[in-house]
Amino acid sequence: MKNTTNLISKLWIFLTVNYIFCDVFSLYHSKFLNELLKGNVDGIEFTEPFLLYFAIIMEIPMLMIVLSMVLKTKINRMVNIIVGVLMIVIQIGSLVTGTNTLHYLFFSAIEISTLLLIIYMAYISQK
């Protein structure tokens, strides 16, 4: 189980880095950057409450890096599966709102695949 928890924690790190780089790459897309500077991207207004909501969502995978290493086996399994599914739902939701660039679609595919692997690894961890 120790090797599995280490791998799951590393997958959460990999996922978090992908989230960060996707957002950084978006800043190089001039249309997105211009809309972002105006405070409204694809009809989403970047207000303080929205940014707080976004920060909370991004904190979840960062928290999972630690929780995957410290939670007891049974709880660890359950939390990783639940949070993995939640993050997939959030990612799919982001894909159906607004327009998506090629890099965003690429990173989304990597992120969803990583989440599916986390769920799978957590699921088989007690068998």
Stockholm file with secondary structure:
# STOCKHOLM 1.0

chainA/1-127         MKNTTNLISKLWIFLTVNYIFCDVFSLYHSKFLNELLKGNVDGIEFTEPFLLYFAIIMEIPMLMIVLSMVLKTKINRMVNIIVGVLMIVIQIGSLVTGTNTLHYLFFSAIEISTLLLIIYMAYISQK
#=GR chainA/1-127 SS CHHHHHHHHHHHHHHHHHHHHHHHHHTTSHHHHHHHHHTEETTEECCHHHHHHHHHHHHHHHHHHHHHHHSCHHHHHHHHHHHHHHHHHHHHHHHSSSCCCHHHHHHHHHHHHHHHHHHHHHHHTTC
#=GC SS_cons         CHHHHHHHHHHHHHHHHHHHHHHHHHTTSHHHHHHHHHTEETTEECCHHHHHHHHHHHHHHHHHHHHHHHSCHHHHHHHHHHHHHHHHHHHHHHHSSSCCCHHHHHHHHHHHHHHHHHHHHHHHTTC
//
